[in-house]
């Protein structure tokens, strides 16, 4: 077999192995290593490239952001800041039809700015928001759909692990990716709020619910006590990055330290919780860095096979324009999102398409936002929809089936698709503040 044929077979093999349940980094790493060995018939070369992949990936200073932001997000979650923000939002939207759903979106957007995790958001708001909506007679499918849809904001609004992973694959600045994620994340949150209003206006039976007249109105002092800690964290982390006072690594360290101080002052975290946060940080960091290492050798394998260049030549010969290339890319992302998680999609697909995007003079930062939003649609679609599985597992309520979560999330997946089309049509939405 030629190197090109080996490369094509390896990509298919990786997708199949991941789909049948093999751990993603192992599938990427082993298939790539064996493919390089077969292409060059040189085991030593394959070993040397593996060593280079490790040295050029996880040893980079930039990836210190991974454990720091992960630890900050876990501490914030355990400190109960998500519930506080949700309470404030609920007070503000209590007299609006579908108001608790809007409050959930708003709270998720704020929570995303200090956690960067869709899974954490889905877990926290499944416990906080869904029972509240059910108490006020909302349709269970709408209740879980709002949580599932708004949870994806954690992977778009910085700090986001997916933006960090993309920045490595595309060799872009983490700070630039964080800047670019702000406007699209807020746009998606606003689109969700408008969609909930429209559903409440034109499909009230689907939304259900009643006005929360019995909810207590929060005074300014109570609102300040619940929002200032989170606002302070956002100001330190994102404000430090955007003003240039802090690098992403320094911002992660400052945010993690401040989150720990807040948790201690609020007396909301025990020593056991602290230890659990440390252990979970280690597990998540190890998994992400292992994934990045595997992606590094995978990229080198694709380069040796010449597969990205071959794909670029094929599309050039077919004379496909910008519209058709982006249409093909989005459809591919949505399809893969039904069987793979976001990180896998980014690591497998992006190295193939970068050689197509760069010659067209398009911004790789914008392309990263499009990639993450497109891949995040997969968190809401069967059969893999990770956010939907997390919500079902967290609720542990026999009245709500997994099918109900997927059906409830479907309108929000459509809203994401509309926002993705806007981002593709108007790239300045992602790059305006760079």
C-alpha positions as CSV (number, residue, x, y, z in Angstrom):
1,X,0.0,0.0,0.0
2,X,1.1,3.5,-0.7
3,X,1.5,6.0,2.2
4,X,-1.6,7.8,1.0
5,X,-3.7,4.6,1.1
6,X,-2.3,3.8,4.6
7,X,-3.2,7.3,5.7
8,X,-6.8,7.0,4.4
9,X,-7.2,3.6,6.0
10,X,-5.8,4.9,9.3
11,X,-8.4,7.7,9.5
12,X,-11.2,5.3,9.0
13,X,-9.7,2.9,11.5
14,X,-9.5,5.6,14.1
15,X,-13.1,6.6,13.7
16,X,-14.2,2.9,13.8
17,X,-12.1,2.1,16.9
18,X,-13.4,5.2,18.8
19,X,-17.0,4.3,17.8
20,X,-16.8,0.8,19.2
21,X,-15.5,2.1,22.5
22,X,-11.7,2.2,22.4
23,X,-10.1,5.0,24.5
24,X,-9.6,7.9,22.1
25,X,-5.9,8.7,22.8
26,X,-5.1,5.0,22.4
27,X,-6.9,4.8,19.1
28,X,-5.2,7.9,17.8
29,X,-1.7,7.0,19.1
30,X,-1.6,3.3,18.3
31,X,-3.0,3.6,14.8
32,X,-0.8,6.6,13.9
33,X,2.3,4.9,15.3
34,X,1.6,1.7,13.3
35,X,0.8,3.7,10.2
36,X,4.1,5.6,10.3
37,X,5.9,2.3,10.9
38,X,4.2,0.8,7.8
39,X,4.8,3.8,5.6
40,X,8.5,4.0,6.2
41,X,9.1,0.4,7.2
42,X,11.2,1.8,10.1
43,X,10.3,1.2,13.7
44,X,13.0,3.5,15.0
45,X,11.6,6.4,13.0
46,X,8.1,5.8,14.5
47,X,9.6,5.7,18.0
48,X,11.5,9.0,17.4
49,X,8.4,10.7,16.1
50,X,6.5,9.6,19.1
51,X,9.2,11.1,21.4
52,X,9.1,14.4,19.4
53,X,5.3,14.4,19.7
54,X,5.5,14.2,23.5
55,X,8.2,16.9,23.6
56,X,6.3,19.3,21.3
57,X,2.9,18.9,22.9
58,X,2.4,18.4,26.6
59,X,5.8,19.9,27.5
60,X,4.7,23.3,26.2
61,X,4.3,26.0,28.8
62,X,0.9,26.9,27.3
63,X,-0.7,23.7,28.5
64,X,-0.2,24.7,32.1
65,X,-3.6,26.3,31.5
66,X,-5.3,22.9,31.5
67,X,-4.9,22.0,35.2
68,X,-5.2,25.5,36.4
69,X,-8.6,26.3,34.7
70,X,-9.8,22.7,35.5
71,X,-9.0,23.2,39.2
72,X,-10.7,26.6,39.2
73,X,-13.8,25.2,37.6
74,X,-14.1,22.4,40.1
75,X,-13.6,24.7,43.1
76,X,-16.2,27.1,41.7
77,X,-18.6,24.2,41.2
78,X,-18.1,22.9,44.8
79,X,-18.4,26.4,46.2
80,X,-22.0,26.7,45.0
81,X,-21.4,29.8,42.8
82,X,-23.6,28.2,40.0
83,X,-26.6,28.0,42.3
84,X,-26.1,31.6,43.5
85,X,-26.0,32.9,39.9
86,X,-29.1,30.8,39.1
87,X,-31.0,32.2,42.0
88,X,-30.3,35.8,41.0
89,X,-31.3,35.1,37.4
90,X,-34.5,33.4,38.6
91,X,-35.4,36.5,40.6
92,X,-35.0,38.7,37.6
93,X,-37.0,36.5,35.1
94,X,-39.6,35.3,37.6
95,X,-42.6,37.1,36.0
96,X,-41.7,36.1,32.4
97,X,-43.3,33.2,30.5
98,X,-40.5,30.6,30.3
99,X,-38.5,32.8,32.7
100,X,-36.9,29.9,34.6
101,X,-35.6,28.6,31.3
102,X,-34.2,32.1,30.5
103,X,-32.6,32.2,33.9
104,X,-31.0,28.9,33.3
105,X,-29.5,30.1,30.1
106,X,-28.2,33.3,31.7
107,X,-26.8,31.4,34.7
108,X,-25.1,28.9,32.4
109,X,-23.5,31.7,30.4
110,X,-22.0,33.3,33.5
111,X,-21.0,29.9,35.0
112,X,-19.3,29.0,31.7
113,X,-17.0,32.1,32.1
114,X,-15.5,30.5,35.2
115,X,-15.6,26.8,34.5
116,X,-15.2,26.2,30.8
117,X,-16.9,22.8,31.0
118,X,-20.1,21.7,29.3
119,X,-20.2,18.6,31.5
120,X,-19.9,20.6,34.7
121,X,-22.7,22.9,33.6
122,X,-24.9,20.0,32.7
123,X,-24.3,18.4,36.0
124,X,-24.8,21.5,38.2
125,X,-27.9,22.8,36.5
126,X,-29.6,19.4,36.2
127,X,-29.6,19.4,40.0
128,X,-30.6,23.1,40.4
129,X,-32.7,24.1,37.5
130,X,-34.7,21.0,36.4
131,X,-36.3,20.4,39.8
132,X,-37.2,24.1,40.0
133,X,-38.9,24.0,36.6
134,X,-40.8,20.8,37.4
135,X,-42.0,22.5,40.6
136,X,-43.5,25.2,38.6
137,X,-45.2,22.8,36.2
138,X,-42.9,23.2,33.2
139,X,-42.9,20.5,30.5
140,X,-40.2,18.0,31.6
141,X,-38.9,17.8,28.0
142,X,-38.5,21.6,27.9
143,X,-36.9,21.6,31.3
144,X,-34.1,19.1,30.4
145,X,-33.8,20.6,26.9
146,X,-33.0,24.0,28.3
147,X,-30.3,22.6,30.5
148,X,-28.8,20.5,27.7
149,X,-28.8,23.4,25.2
150,X,-27.4,26.0,27.6
151,X,-24.7,23.6,28.9
152,X,-22.8,23.8,25.6
153,X,-22.0,27.4,26.4
154,X,-19.2,26.0,28.6
155,X,-17.2,24.9,25.6
156,X,-17.6,28.2,23.7
157,X,-17.4,31.0,26.3
158,X,-13.8,31.1,27.6
159,X,-12.0,29.6,29.4
160,X,-12.7,26.5,27.3
161,X,-10.8,23.3,27.1
162,X,-11.9,22.8,23.5
163,X,-10.5,26.2,22.5
164,X,-7.2,25.2,24.1
165,X,-7.1,21.9,22.2
166,X,-7.9,23.7,19.0
167,X,-5.2,26.3,19.6
168,X,-2.7,23.4,19.8
169,X,-3.8,21.7,16.7
170,X,-3.9,24.9,14.6
171,X,-0.9,26.5,16.3
172,X,-3.0,29.6,17.4
173,X,-2.7,31.7,20.5
174,X,-4.8,30.6,23.4
175,X,-5.5,34.2,24.3
176,X,-6.7,35.0,20.8
177,X,-9.0,31.9,20.9
178,X,-10.4,33.1,24.2
179,X,-11.0,36.5,22.9
180,X,-12.8,35.2,19.8
181,X,-15.1,33.0,21.9
182,X,-16.7,35.8,23.8
183,X,-19.1,37.3,21.1
184,X,-20.2,33.9,19.6
185,X,-20.9,32.6,23.2
186,X,-23.0,35.6,24.1
187,X,-24.7,35.5,20.7
188,X,-25.7,31.9,21.3
189,X,-27.0,32.7,24.8
190,X,-29.1,35.5,23.4
191,X,-30.4,33.3,20.7
192,X,-31.5,30.7,23.3
193,X,-33.3,33.4,25.3
194,X,-35.1,34.6,22.1
195,X,-36.0,31.0,21.2
196,X,-37.4,30.3,24.7
197,X,-39.5,33.5,24.4
198,X,-40.8,32.4,21.0
199,X,-41.6,29.0,22.3
200,X,-43.5,30.5,25.2
201,X,-45.3,32.9,22.9
202,X,-46.2,30.5,20.0
203,X,-46.1,27.0,21.7
204,X,-47.1,27.6,25.3
205,X,-48.3,24.0,25.7
206,X,-44.8,22.7,25.0
207,X,-43.1,25.1,27.5
208,X,-45.8,24.8,30.2
209,X,-45.0,26.4,33.5
210,X,-46.5,29.2,35.4
211,X,-45.4,32.6,36.5
212,X,-43.3,32.5,39.7
213,X,-45.3,35.1,41.7
214,X,-44.4,33.4,44.9
215,X,-40.6,33.7,44.3
216,X,-39.0,36.3,46.6
217,X,-37.5,39.4,45.0
218,X,-33.9,39.8,45.9
219,X,-32.6,43.0,47.3
220,X,-29.5,44.7,46.0
221,X,-27.4,43.5,49.0
222,X,-28.4,39.9,48.5
223,X,-27.8,40.2,44.7
224,X,-24.3,41.6,45.4
225,X,-23.4,38.9,47.8
226,X,-24.3,36.2,45.3
227,X,-22.8,37.8,42.2
228,X,-19.7,39.7,43.3
229,X,-17.6,36.5,43.9
230,X,-18.3,35.3,40.4
231,X,-17.9,38.8,38.9
232,X,-14.5,39.1,40.6
233,X,-13.4,35.8,39.2
234,X,-14.4,36.8,35.7
235,X,-12.8,40.2,36.0
236,X,-9.5,38.7,37.2
237,X,-9.3,35.8,34.6
238,X,-10.8,37.2,31.4
239,X,-10.1,40.8,32.3
240,X,-6.5,40.0,32.9
241,X,-6.2,38.2,29.6
242,X,-8.1,40.8,27.5
243,X,-6.1,43.7,28.9
244,X,-2.8,42.0,28.4
245,X,-1.9,42.2,32.1
246,X,-1.9,38.4,32.5
247,X,-1.0,35.5,30.1
248,X,-3.6,32.7,30.0
249,X,-1.4,30.6,32.3
250,X,-1.0,33.5,34.8
251,X,-4.8,34.1,34.6
252,X,-5.5,30.5,35.2
253,X,-3.2,30.5,38.3
254,X,-4.8,33.8,39.6
255,X,-8.3,32.4,39.0
256,X,-7.6,29.1,40.7
257,X,-6.1,30.9,43.8
258,X,-9.0,33.4,44.0
259,X,-11.6,30.6,43.6
260,X,-9.9,28.7,46.5
261,X,-10.0,31.9,48.7
262,X,-13.7,32.4,47.9
263,X,-14.5,28.8,48.8
264,X,-12.7,29.1,52.1
265,X,-14.3,32.5,53.0
266,X,-17.8,31.1,52.2
267,X,-16.9,27.9,54.2
268,X,-18.6,26.0,51.4
269,X,-15.8,23.4,50.9
270,X,-14.5,20.8,53.2
271,X,-11.0,19.3,53.2
272,X,-12.5,16.2,51.6
273,X,-14.0,18.3,48.8
274,X,-10.6,20.0,48.3
275,X,-8.9,16.7,48.0
276,X,-11.5,15.4,45.6
277,X,-11.0,18.5,43.5
278,X,-7.3,17.9,43.4
279,X,-7.7,14.3,42.3
280,X,-10.3,15.1,39.7
281,X,-8.0,17.9,38.3
282,X,-5.2,15.3,38.0
283,X,-7.5,12.8,36.2
284,X,-8.9,15.4,33.8
285,X,-5.5,17.0,33.1
286,X,-3.9,13.6,32.4
287,X,-6.7,12.6,30.0
288,X,-6.5,15.9,28.1
289,X,-2.7,15.9,27.8
290,X,-2.7,12.2,26.8
291,X,-5.2,13.2,24.1
292,X,-3.0,16.1,22.9
293,X,0.1,13.8,22.7
294,X,-1.9,11.3,20.6
295,X,-3.1,14.1,18.4
296,X,0.4,15.3,17.8
297,X,1.7,12.0,16.4
298,X,-1.6,11.7,14.4
299,X,-0.8,15.1,12.7
300,X,2.7,13.9,11.9
301,X,1.3,10.7,10.4
302,X,-1.1,12.7,8.2
303,X,1.8,14.8,7.0
304,X,3.9,11.8,6.1
305,X,0.9,10.2,4.2
306,X,0.3,13.5,2.3
307,X,-3.4,13.1,3.0
308,X,-4.2,16.8,3.8
309,X,-2.4,18.0,0.6
310,X,-4.2,15.3,-1.4
311,X,-7.5,16.4,-0.1
312,X,-6.7,20.0,-0.9
313,X,-5.7,19.0,-4.5
314,X,-8.9,17.0,-4.9
315,X,-11.1,19.9,-3.8
316,X,-9.1,22.3,-6.0
317,X,-9.6,20.2,-9.0
318,X,-13.3,20.0,-8.4
319,X,-13.3,23.8,-8.2
320,X,-15.4,23.9,-5.2
321,X,-15.8,27.4,-3.8
322,X,-15.9,28.7,-0.2
323,X,-19.6,28.0,0.2
324,X,-19.4,24.3,-0.8
325,X,-16.2,23.6,1.3
326,X,-17.9,25.1,4.4
327,X,-21.1,23.3,3.7
328,X,-19.2,20.0,3.4
329,X,-17.2,20.8,6.6
330,X,-20.3,21.6,8.6
331,X,-22.2,18.5,7.5
332,X,-19.2,16.4,8.3
333,X,-18.9,18.0,11.8
334,X,-22.6,17.4,12.5
335,X,-22.4,13.8,11.3
336,X,-19.3,13.0,13.3
337,X,-21.0,14.7,16.3
338,X,-23.5,12.0,16.4
339,X,-20.9,9.3,17.1
340,X,-17.8,11.1,18.5
341,X,-17.1,13.7,21.2
342,X,-16.0,17.2,20.5
343,X,-12.3,16.7,21.3
344,X,-12.1,13.7,19.0
345,X,-13.7,15.6,16.1
346,X,-11.3,18.5,16.5
347,X,-8.3,16.2,16.7
348,X,-9.3,14.0,13.8
349,X,-10.8,16.5,11.3
350,X,-9.0,19.8,11.8
351,X,-5.6,18.6,10.7
352,X,-7.2,17.5,7.4
353,X,-8.9,20.8,6.7
354,X,-6.3,23.3,7.8
355,X,-4.3,23.1,4.5
356,X,-7.6,24.0,2.7
357,X,-8.4,27.0,4.9
358,X,-5.0,28.7,5.1
359,X,-4.5,29.2,1.3
360,X,-8.0,30.8,1.1
361,X,-6.8,33.6,3.4
362,X,-9.4,32.8,6.1
363,X,-8.7,33.4,9.8
364,X,-7.7,30.2,11.6
365,X,-9.1,31.8,14.8
366,X,-12.5,32.2,13.2
367,X,-12.2,28.6,11.8
368,X,-11.6,27.4,15.3
369,X,-14.8,29.0,16.6
370,X,-16.8,27.5,13.7
371,X,-15.2,24.1,14.5
372,X,-16.1,24.2,18.2
373,X,-19.6,25.4,17.6
374,X,-20.2,22.8,14.9
375,X,-18.8,20.0,17.0
376,X,-20.7,21.1,20.1
377,X,-24.0,20.4,18.2
378,X,-23.0,16.8,18.6
379,X,-23.4,17.1,22.4
380,X,-27.1,17.4,21.9
381,X,-27.6,14.8,19.2
382,X,-28.0,11.0,19.5
383,X,-26.6,8.5,19.8
384,X,-23.6,9.9,21.7
385,X,-24.9,13.3,23.0
386,X,-22.7,13.5,26.0
387,X,-24.5,16.4,27.7
388,X,-27.8,14.5,27.4
389,X,-26.3,11.4,29.0
390,X,-24.9,13.5,31.9
391,X,-28.3,15.1,32.5
392,X,-30.1,11.8,32.5
393,X,-27.5,10.3,34.9
394,X,-27.5,13.3,37.2
395,X,-31.3,13.5,37.5
396,X,-31.8,9.8,38.2
397,X,-35.5,10.4,37.7
398,X,-37.5,7.5,36.2
399,X,-40.1,10.0,35.0
400,X,-37.6,11.5,32.5
401,X,-36.2,9.1,29.9
402,X,-33.1,9.6,27.8
403,X,-35.4,10.0,24.8
404,X,-37.1,13.0,26.5
405,X,-33.7,14.7,27.0
406,X,-32.8,14.3,23.3
407,X,-36.2,15.5,22.2
408,X,-36.0,18.5,24.5
409,X,-32.5,19.4,23.3
410,X,-33.5,19.2,19.6
411,X,-34.8,22.8,19.3
412,X,-31.7,24.1,20.9
413,X,-29.5,22.1,18.5
414,X,-31.4,23.9,15.7
415,X,-30.7,27.3,17.3
416,X,-27.0,26.3,17.5
417,X,-27.1,25.5,13.7
418,X,-28.6,28.9,12.9
419,X,-25.9,30.7,15.0
420,X,-23.2,28.6,13.3
421,X,-24.6,29.8,9.9
422,X,-24.3,33.4,11.1
423,X,-20.8,32.9,12.3
424,X,-19.8,31.4,8.9
425,X,-21.6,34.2,7.0
426,X,-20.2,37.0,9.2
427,X,-16.6,36.0,10.3
428,X,-16.3,39.4,12.0
429,X,-18.5,38.1,14.8
430,X,-15.6,36.0,15.9
431,X,-12.7,38.3,15.1
432,X,-14.0,41.8,15.8
433,X,-12.4,42.1,19.3
434,X,-9.0,40.6,18.4
